[in-house]
Amino acid sequence: MHPTTPCPPADYLLDQLRAEETLLGETLVSLTGLTDTLRRGDLAAVHTARPRMESLAAALADRARCRSAAATSVAAAIGLPAANLTLAVLAAHLPDPTATELLAARDRLANLVAKIAEYQRRNANLIRHLRSYFRGVMAVLAAADAPIRYGPSGANLALRAGAMIQVRG
């Protein structure tokens, strides 16, 4: 059953969703830049990006809390229980055009979150690859008489090609 009058808390919820969408867009831009930085191997730029990424993560957590509070407010205003509350459930109980706007916002947010998750996976894979590469380089560069080293799995990091650096006096 749809209420016949507009639901003011729904307008506030839509404002919260727009703010969250903007923040997710900024996060996506930052993650894209971080991917490019990792590909270039620019460790100084990666280190510089860290505070911004942490700030965005904290801001996203705050936005999620605001969204949840606004959704709960809408649910209370239209007589829905707060348990198992989703944007789709809210939209099913709101009049158009509010319901349509709510579903469109939900789809845009889901799309942005999926893109962000993909960039997070890419960045994690790049970091793992770079760590593995440098671990291998260091193992090859070690002297033949260097003490035995063990990797994170506990396996012996045997030299693959002998010492690559030799010092001559």
Secondary structure in CASP SS format (residue, H / E / C, confidence):
PFRMAT SS
TARGET T0000
AUTHOR 0000-0000-0000
METHOD secondary structure of the structure
MODEL  1
M C 1.00
H C 1.00
P C 1.00
T C 1.00
T C 1.00
P C 1.00
C C 1.00
P H 1.00
P H 1.00
A H 1.00
D H 1.00
Y H 1.00
L H 1.00
L H 1.00
D H 1.00
Q H 1.00
L H 1.00
R H 1.00
A H 1.00
E H 1.00
E H 1.00
T H 1.00
L H 1.00
L H 1.00
G H 1.00
E H 1.00
T H 1.00
L H 1.00
V H 1.00
S H 1.00
L H 1.00
T H 1.00
G H 1.00
L H 1.00
T H 1.00
D H 1.00
T H 1.00
L H 1.00
R H 1.00
R H 1.00
G C 1.00
D C 1.00
L H 1.00
A H 1.00
A H 1.00
V H 1.00
H H 1.00
T H 1.00
A H 1.00
R H 1.00
P H 1.00
R H 1.00
M H 1.00
E H 1.00
S H 1.00
L H 1.00
A H 1.00
A H 1.00
A H 1.00
L H 1.00
A H 1.00
D H 1.00
R H 1.00
A H 1.00
R H 1.00
C H 1.00
R H 1.00
S H 1.00
A H 1.00
A H 1.00
A H 1.00
T H 1.00
S H 1.00
V H 1.00
A H 1.00
A H 1.00
A H 1.00
I H 1.00
G C 1.00
L C 1.00
P C 1.00
A C 1.00
A C 1.00
N C 1.00
L C 1.00
T C 1.00
L H 1.00
A H 1.00
V H 1.00
L H 1.00
A H 1.00
A H 1.00
H C 1.00
L C 1.00
P C 1.00
D C 1.00
P C 1.00
T H 1.00
A H 1.00
T H 1.00
E H 1.00
L H 1.00
L H 1.00
A H 1.00
A H 1.00
R H 1.00
D H 1.00
R H 1.00
L H 1.00
A H 1.00
N H 1.00
L H 1.00
V H 1.00
A H 1.00
K H 1.00
I H 1.00
A H 1.00
E H 1.00
Y H 1.00
Q H 1.00
R H 1.00
R H 1.00
N H 1.00
A H 1.00
N H 1.00
L H 1.00
I H 1.00
R H 1.00
H H 1.00
L H 1.00
R H 1.00
S H 1.00
Y H 1.00
F H 1.00
R H 1.00
G H 1.00
V H 1.00
M H 1.00
A H 1.00
V H 1.00
L H 1.00
A C 1.00
A C 1.00
A C 1.00
D C 1.00
A C 1.00
P C 1.00
I C 1.00
R C 1.00
Y E 1.00
G C 1.00
P C 1.00
S C 1.00
G C 1.00
A C 1.00
N E 1.00
L C 1.00
A C 1.00
L C 1.00
R C 1.00
A C 1.00
G C 1.00
A C 1.00
M C 1.00
I C 1.00
Q C 1.00
V C 1.00
R C 1.00
G C 1.00
END
